[in-house]
């Protein structure tokens, strides 16, 4: 997705060899018009999958997921990082370890919103080691639903997440892939090089 690649190159701030800050358009400020085109890009990649629900994780996954839901005309559920104090027995839960925050969080989704008839598309902002995505995959499995794929806005191709998920046979689509953050520079991966 060309406009996304331009934003990463011009607005992304390399914080270290492995972390990029993209607060101007993804993790803090959201440009709704741009985000709508992100949603449309996901929708076209999963147009034939018969998606019935989109699952994401609060908070940065919500904007791209809602825009994809708008395009596909399906509901969007965001997994919560804190359990509510009530209705615990009525939740699907999974543990997610965050390498950036160095802590584990339980994520949870009410059993009311995903069931065995659903064809689920997982959407997230950034794919790094794949822990967040795997937590959401576990929730889809607990629901007995069918996982149709995982769409991420930015994949960090030099980390393990994409490989882990694809090795499990999951249809992963990333709208832009970062090949490296070495020497303070963002190097994007060409589409040809991904395959
Ligand atoms: P994973 O579970 O795949 O290791 O990491 C996924 C989550 O960690 C993303 O949803 C994102 O919130 C956060 N994350 C991982 N790497 C980066 C990064 O380089 N920059 C930012 N801003 N967030 C990241």
Boltz pocket constraint, residues with backbone or C-beta under 6 A from the ligand:
constraints:
  - pocket:
      binder: B
      contacts: [[A, 18], [A, 19], [A, 20], [A, 21], [A, 22], [A, 27], [A, 60], [A, 97], [A, 98], [A, 99], [A, 100], [A, 124], [A, 125], [A, 126], [A, 127], [A, 128], [A, 129], [A, 130], [A, 131], [A, 132], [A, 133], [A, 161]]
      max_distance: 6.0
